[in-house]
Amino acid sequence: MEMFSGLDWDDGNRTKCQKHGVSIEEIEQLFRTAPFVGRDETHSELEDRFIAVGRTGAGRSLLVIYTLRSRDGVELVRPVSALHAPKGGPVV
């Protein structure tokens, strides 16, 4: 995964990411581990989007769509959406 210095949160992306029952803590846990990362070609028209897939600290599979933002020379991950993989879904 690309190097980054933290996560970029505001009311907009906090609300959207929690819409599917994923907590902010779970998203942050995912990025502290080594998730599998790929480019989200379908949603990269206006900005580069990426998909991170991994497990939370509780062992639940998690998928996070995110983009990278630079603020004052610091690279930040900005989560856009997050979902738990359904039971019986892919194991990562």
Phi, psi and omega in degrees: 000152179294153180285140177213163185252356181166188179247146182256108181243145167212179183301324182297306183281334175300311182297313182295319181291329181274354182304327183259020175084014178264131180275158176301319179301318180296319179297315180295323176299317181303316183282348173275346176265196179246079182290158171285135184232137175218163179278138177266085184299325184296325186247025183255029181288311183270331178206158178293129176240149182228159176240127175247131180232133179187199181242147175282175177299334179272001177088007179278139177288138185222141176237127180234128172268134182210167173230170178251138178233142178251126178230119180054039178079007180252130180274123182238145173272127176247102177297139180252320180204154180213142180219144168276139175288140180293155175303137183085359179282188183297141177262127180245000000 
